[in-house]
Amino acid sequence: MATDIISYGYAAIVFFGGVMGYVKAGSTMSLAMGGLFSSIIAFGAYRMSQNPKDYLVSLIVSGGLFALMGYRFYNSGKMMPAGLTAGLSLLQVIRLVVFYVLA
């Protein structure tokens, strides 16, 4: 069983995005949501590392982040943080679908 390093990296990026939102804007909501979503993503990565067919948690969270941040990017046009998070989430969803769902 291989460790899902890409999903762990994605979780770290989401976490540090929340930390940066707190540091730059004083947003405790960014810190809380970054911590919450990164924890769920890391949990999904752990489950996929144990069983590659257990991709559902990762797919749901990545899809949800893509939908939420894509909507925010569409409304604001700001690349940071909404556009970046939406883009990374979309890449994660595509990776999960191609390598796990369709495999």
PyMOL CGO cylinders between C-alpha atoms (Angstrom):
from pymol import cmd
from pymol.cgo import CYLINDER

trace = [
    CYLINDER, 0.00, 0.00, 0.00, 1.51, 3.26, -1.15, 0.3, 1, 1, 1, 1, 1, 1,
    CYLINDER, 1.51, 3.26, -1.15, 1.17, 6.49, 0.78, 0.3, 1, 1, 1, 1, 1, 1,
    CYLINDER, 1.17, 6.49, 0.78, -0.99, 9.05, -0.99, 0.3, 1, 1, 1, 1, 1, 1,
    CYLINDER, -0.99, 9.05, -0.99, 1.62, 11.82, -0.89, 0.3, 1, 1, 1, 1, 1, 1,
    CYLINDER, 1.62, 11.82, -0.89, -0.26, 14.08, -3.32, 0.3, 1, 1, 1, 1, 1, 1,
    CYLINDER, -0.26, 14.08, -3.32, -3.35, 14.19, -1.11, 0.3, 1, 1, 1, 1, 1, 1,
    CYLINDER, -3.35, 14.19, -1.11, -1.24, 14.85, 1.99, 0.3, 1, 1, 1, 1, 1, 1,
    CYLINDER, -1.24, 14.85, 1.99, 0.43, 17.72, 0.12, 0.3, 1, 1, 1, 1, 1, 1,
    CYLINDER, 0.43, 17.72, 0.12, -2.98, 19.07, -0.89, 0.3, 1, 1, 1, 1, 1, 1,
    CYLINDER, -2.98, 19.07, -0.89, -4.05, 18.94, 2.77, 0.3, 1, 1, 1, 1, 1, 1,
    CYLINDER, -4.05, 18.94, 2.77, -0.92, 20.86, 3.79, 0.3, 1, 1, 1, 1, 1, 1,
    CYLINDER, -0.92, 20.86, 3.79, -1.57, 23.56, 1.17, 0.3, 1, 1, 1, 1, 1, 1,
    CYLINDER, -1.57, 23.56, 1.17, -5.17, 23.97, 2.38, 0.3, 1, 1, 1, 1, 1, 1,
    CYLINDER, -5.17, 23.97, 2.38, -3.98, 24.20, 5.99, 0.3, 1, 1, 1, 1, 1, 1,
    CYLINDER, -3.98, 24.20, 5.99, -1.30, 26.78, 5.25, 0.3, 1, 1, 1, 1, 1, 1,
    CYLINDER, -1.30, 26.78, 5.25, -3.81, 28.75, 3.19, 0.3, 1, 1, 1, 1, 1, 1,
    CYLINDER, -3.81, 28.75, 3.19, -5.99, 28.99, 6.29, 0.3, 1, 1, 1, 1, 1, 1,
    CYLINDER, -5.99, 28.99, 6.29, -3.01, 30.07, 8.37, 0.3, 1, 1, 1, 1, 1, 1,
    CYLINDER, -3.01, 30.07, 8.37, -2.12, 32.74, 5.81, 0.3, 1, 1, 1, 1, 1, 1,
    CYLINDER, -2.12, 32.74, 5.81, -5.69, 34.01, 5.84, 0.3, 1, 1, 1, 1, 1, 1,
    CYLINDER, -5.69, 34.01, 5.84, -5.42, 34.39, 9.59, 0.3, 1, 1, 1, 1, 1, 1,
    CYLINDER, -5.42, 34.39, 9.59, -1.99, 36.04, 9.51, 0.3, 1, 1, 1, 1, 1, 1,
    CYLINDER, -1.99, 36.04, 9.51, -2.75, 38.48, 6.68, 0.3, 1, 1, 1, 1, 1, 1,
    CYLINDER, -2.75, 38.48, 6.68, -6.38, 39.35, 7.37, 0.3, 1, 1, 1, 1, 1, 1,
    CYLINDER, -6.38, 39.35, 7.37, -6.92, 38.24, 10.95, 0.3, 1, 1, 1, 1, 1, 1,
    CYLINDER, -6.92, 38.24, 10.95, -9.61, 35.83, 9.77, 0.3, 1, 1, 1, 1, 1, 1,
    CYLINDER, -9.61, 35.83, 9.77, -10.25, 33.23, 12.43, 0.3, 1, 1, 1, 1, 1, 1,
    CYLINDER, -10.25, 33.23, 12.43, -12.78, 31.63, 10.07, 0.3, 1, 1, 1, 1, 1, 1,
    CYLINDER, -12.78, 31.63, 10.07, -10.00, 31.02, 7.51, 0.3, 1, 1, 1, 1, 1, 1,
    CYLINDER, -10.00, 31.02, 7.51, -7.89, 29.42, 10.20, 0.3, 1, 1, 1, 1, 1, 1,
    CYLINDER, -7.89, 29.42, 10.20, -10.74, 27.24, 11.44, 0.3, 1, 1, 1, 1, 1, 1,
    CYLINDER, -10.74, 27.24, 11.44, -11.93, 26.15, 8.00, 0.3, 1, 1, 1, 1, 1, 1,
    CYLINDER, -11.93, 26.15, 8.00, -8.38, 25.58, 6.75, 0.3, 1, 1, 1, 1, 1, 1,
    CYLINDER, -8.38, 25.58, 6.75, -7.76, 23.37, 9.77, 0.3, 1, 1, 1, 1, 1, 1,
    CYLINDER, -7.76, 23.37, 9.77, -11.07, 21.54, 9.43, 0.3, 1, 1, 1, 1, 1, 1,
    CYLINDER, -11.07, 21.54, 9.43, -10.85, 20.88, 5.69, 0.3, 1, 1, 1, 1, 1, 1,
    CYLINDER, -10.85, 20.88, 5.69, -7.17, 19.96, 5.78, 0.3, 1, 1, 1, 1, 1, 1,
    CYLINDER, -7.17, 19.96, 5.78, -7.88, 17.48, 8.58, 0.3, 1, 1, 1, 1, 1, 1,
    CYLINDER, -7.88, 17.48, 8.58, -10.64, 15.84, 6.56, 0.3, 1, 1, 1, 1, 1, 1,
    CYLINDER, -10.64, 15.84, 6.56, -8.43, 15.77, 3.45, 0.3, 1, 1, 1, 1, 1, 1,
    CYLINDER, -8.43, 15.77, 3.45, -5.60, 14.20, 5.47, 0.3, 1, 1, 1, 1, 1, 1,
    CYLINDER, -5.60, 14.20, 5.47, -8.05, 11.63, 6.85, 0.3, 1, 1, 1, 1, 1, 1,
    CYLINDER, -8.05, 11.63, 6.85, -9.10, 10.81, 3.28, 0.3, 1, 1, 1, 1, 1, 1,
    CYLINDER, -9.10, 10.81, 3.28, -5.44, 10.51, 2.27, 0.3, 1, 1, 1, 1, 1, 1,
    CYLINDER, -5.44, 10.51, 2.27, -4.83, 8.14, 5.16, 0.3, 1, 1, 1, 1, 1, 1,
    CYLINDER, -4.83, 8.14, 5.16, -7.79, 5.99, 4.15, 0.3, 1, 1, 1, 1, 1, 1,
    CYLINDER, -7.79, 5.99, 4.15, -6.64, 5.92, 0.53, 0.3, 1, 1, 1, 1, 1, 1,
    CYLINDER, -6.64, 5.92, 0.53, -3.15, 4.96, 1.69, 0.3, 1, 1, 1, 1, 1, 1,
    CYLINDER, -3.15, 4.96, 1.69, -4.68, 1.97, 3.50, 0.3, 1, 1, 1, 1, 1, 1,
    CYLINDER, -4.68, 1.97, 3.50, -7.04, 1.02, 0.66, 0.3, 1, 1, 1, 1, 1, 1,
    CYLINDER, -7.04, 1.02, 0.66, -6.77, 2.75, -2.73, 0.3, 1, 1, 1, 1, 1, 1,
    CYLINDER, -6.77, 2.75, -2.73, -10.44, 2.03, -3.45, 0.3, 1, 1, 1, 1, 1, 1,
    CYLINDER, -10.44, 2.03, -3.45, -11.47, 4.12, -0.43, 0.3, 1, 1, 1, 1, 1, 1,
    CYLINDER, -11.47, 4.12, -0.43, -11.41, 7.44, -2.31, 0.3, 1, 1, 1, 1, 1, 1,
    CYLINDER, -11.41, 7.44, -2.31, -14.90, 8.71, -1.44, 0.3, 1, 1, 1, 1, 1, 1,
    CYLINDER, -14.90, 8.71, -1.44, -13.95, 11.03, 1.46, 0.3, 1, 1, 1, 1, 1, 1,
    CYLINDER, -13.95, 11.03, 1.46, -11.23, 12.69, -0.62, 0.3, 1, 1, 1, 1, 1, 1,
    CYLINDER, -11.23, 12.69, -0.62, -13.47, 13.02, -3.64, 0.3, 1, 1, 1, 1, 1, 1,
    CYLINDER, -13.47, 13.02, -3.64, -16.36, 14.59, -1.70, 0.3, 1, 1, 1, 1, 1, 1,
    CYLINDER, -16.36, 14.59, -1.70, -14.18, 17.10, 0.16, 0.3, 1, 1, 1, 1, 1, 1,
    CYLINDER, -14.18, 17.10, 0.16, -12.19, 18.07, -2.94, 0.3, 1, 1, 1, 1, 1, 1,
    CYLINDER, -12.19, 18.07, -2.94, -15.38, 18.43, -4.95, 0.3, 1, 1, 1, 1, 1, 1,
    CYLINDER, -15.38, 18.43, -4.95, -16.96, 20.52, -2.21, 0.3, 1, 1, 1, 1, 1, 1,
    CYLINDER, -16.96, 20.52, -2.21, -13.94, 22.82, -1.97, 0.3, 1, 1, 1, 1, 1, 1,
    CYLINDER, -13.94, 22.82, -1.97, -13.90, 23.17, -5.75, 0.3, 1, 1, 1, 1, 1, 1,
    CYLINDER, -13.90, 23.17, -5.75, -17.59, 24.12, -5.80, 0.3, 1, 1, 1, 1, 1, 1,
    CYLINDER, -17.59, 24.12, -5.80, -17.31, 26.59, -2.91, 0.3, 1, 1, 1, 1, 1, 1,
    CYLINDER, -17.31, 26.59, -2.91, -14.08, 28.26, -3.95, 0.3, 1, 1, 1, 1, 1, 1,
    CYLINDER, -14.08, 28.26, -3.95, -15.00, 28.16, -7.64, 0.3, 1, 1, 1, 1, 1, 1,
    CYLINDER, -15.00, 28.16, -7.64, -18.18, 30.05, -6.79, 0.3, 1, 1, 1, 1, 1, 1,
    CYLINDER, -18.18, 30.05, -6.79, -16.20, 32.59, -4.76, 0.3, 1, 1, 1, 1, 1, 1,
    CYLINDER, -16.20, 32.59, -4.76, -13.66, 32.99, -7.59, 0.3, 1, 1, 1, 1, 1, 1,
    CYLINDER, -13.66, 32.99, -7.59, -16.45, 33.46, -10.12, 0.3, 1, 1, 1, 1, 1, 1,
    CYLINDER, -16.45, 33.46, -10.12, -18.02, 36.22, -8.00, 0.3, 1, 1, 1, 1, 1, 1,
    CYLINDER, -18.02, 36.22, -8.00, -14.83, 38.00, -6.93, 0.3, 1, 1, 1, 1, 1, 1,
    CYLINDER, -14.83, 38.00, -6.93, -12.40, 37.32, -9.76, 0.3, 1, 1, 1, 1, 1, 1,
    CYLINDER, -12.40, 37.32, -9.76, -9.61, 37.14, -7.18, 0.3, 1, 1, 1, 1, 1, 1,
    CYLINDER, -9.61, 37.14, -7.18, -6.99, 34.50, -7.81, 0.3, 1, 1, 1, 1, 1, 1,
    CYLINDER, -6.99, 34.50, -7.81, -5.91, 34.41, -4.17, 0.3, 1, 1, 1, 1, 1, 1,
    CYLINDER, -5.91, 34.41, -4.17, -7.17, 32.47, -2.34, 0.3, 1, 1, 1, 1, 1, 1,
    CYLINDER, -7.17, 32.47, -2.34, -10.35, 31.41, -4.15, 0.3, 1, 1, 1, 1, 1, 1,
    CYLINDER, -10.35, 31.41, -4.15, -8.91, 30.83, -7.62, 0.3, 1, 1, 1, 1, 1, 1,
    CYLINDER, -8.91, 30.83, -7.62, -5.88, 28.92, -6.39, 0.3, 1, 1, 1, 1, 1, 1,
    CYLINDER, -5.88, 28.92, -6.39, -7.90, 26.71, -4.07, 0.3, 1, 1, 1, 1, 1, 1,
    CYLINDER, -7.90, 26.71, -4.07, -10.52, 26.06, -6.76, 0.3, 1, 1, 1, 1, 1, 1,
    CYLINDER, -10.52, 26.06, -6.76, -7.80, 25.15, -9.26, 0.3, 1, 1, 1, 1, 1, 1,
    CYLINDER, -7.80, 25.15, -9.26, -5.99, 22.80, -6.90, 0.3, 1, 1, 1, 1, 1, 1,
    CYLINDER, -5.99, 22.80, -6.90, -9.28, 21.21, -5.85, 0.3, 1, 1, 1, 1, 1, 1,
    CYLINDER, -9.28, 21.21, -5.85, -10.25, 20.66, -9.48, 0.3, 1, 1, 1, 1, 1, 1,
    CYLINDER, -10.25, 20.66, -9.48, -6.90, 19.01, -10.17, 0.3, 1, 1, 1, 1, 1, 1,
    CYLINDER, -6.90, 19.01, -10.17, -7.43, 16.75, -7.15, 0.3, 1, 1, 1, 1, 1, 1,
    CYLINDER, -7.43, 16.75, -7.15, -10.93, 15.80, -8.32, 0.3, 1, 1, 1, 1, 1, 1,
    CYLINDER, -10.93, 15.80, -8.32, -9.62, 15.01, -11.82, 0.3, 1, 1, 1, 1, 1, 1,
    CYLINDER, -9.62, 15.01, -11.82, -6.78, 12.93, -10.36, 0.3, 1, 1, 1, 1, 1, 1,
    CYLINDER, -6.78, 12.93, -10.36, -9.16, 10.97, -8.15, 0.3, 1, 1, 1, 1, 1, 1,
    CYLINDER, -9.16, 10.97, -8.15, -11.63, 10.33, -10.95, 0.3, 1, 1, 1, 1, 1, 1,
    CYLINDER, -11.63, 10.33, -10.95, -9.01, 9.28, -13.51, 0.3, 1, 1, 1, 1, 1, 1,
    CYLINDER, -9.01, 9.28, -13.51, -6.81, 7.13, -11.29, 0.3, 1, 1, 1, 1, 1, 1,
    CYLINDER, -6.81, 7.13, -11.29, -9.35, 5.67, -8.87, 0.3, 1, 1, 1, 1, 1, 1,
    CYLINDER, -9.35, 5.67, -8.87, -12.95, 5.93, -10.06, 0.3, 1, 1, 1, 1, 1, 1,
    CYLINDER, -12.95, 5.93, -10.06, -12.35, 5.02, -13.70, 0.3, 1, 1, 1, 1, 1, 1,
    CYLINDER, -12.35, 5.02, -13.70, -9.56, 2.51, -12.98, 0.3, 1, 1, 1, 1, 1, 1,
]
cmd.load_cgo(trace, "trace")
